[in-house]
């Protein structure tokens, strides 16, 4: 229903303008996946004169070959061209590199370096909780994470309590996503379970889209999908 109602840029822009009017000035999404989304961002910025902080989560080619590296660099460069300030490698890509035996993420520094070279802030999308753990453990050049967190345990690979500990103990800020478990819990329950609402956690800028503060100098303005 949501995708049918908001299938074009103009409709999406109306939603973004509403977010901006409530102080939310950031958008997290795989920007490559939907041209209408980027068009909607520009339309909303024109209407409100409020710039959006774009957090791209691109799927990149992580095969171990020169061709794949060129493809990955091209995708990352496109993120910057689209105006992303943050580039968080999509979980579908970075999870392919997880080595549980050695507790590392193979070749990850190569891709993080590409993101830095394009002038963006690097991060990781983590459906798999080991991504946060191994990244912190190996001190990779990562500034923030995405982690699924909801009271239903939806799409969380381990218990809710364990994910809560991972978020709380992470060395870098964690943005939580899927708070309403894709409609399995009501907004009241999902929002009140959010780490930003129940406790500030250790990092002041863990959070979700609807909890943005809206000041570009304030890290609470992160978003999630």
Helices and strands as residue ranges (DSSP letters): H 2-5, H 9-21, E 26-29, G 31-33, H 35-48, E 53-56, H 66-81, E 86-89, H 91-94, G 95-97, E 98-99, E 104-105, H 108-117, E 121-126, H 130-138, E 144-148, H 160-169, E 173-177, G 181-183, H 187-193, H 195-198, G 209-211, G 219-221
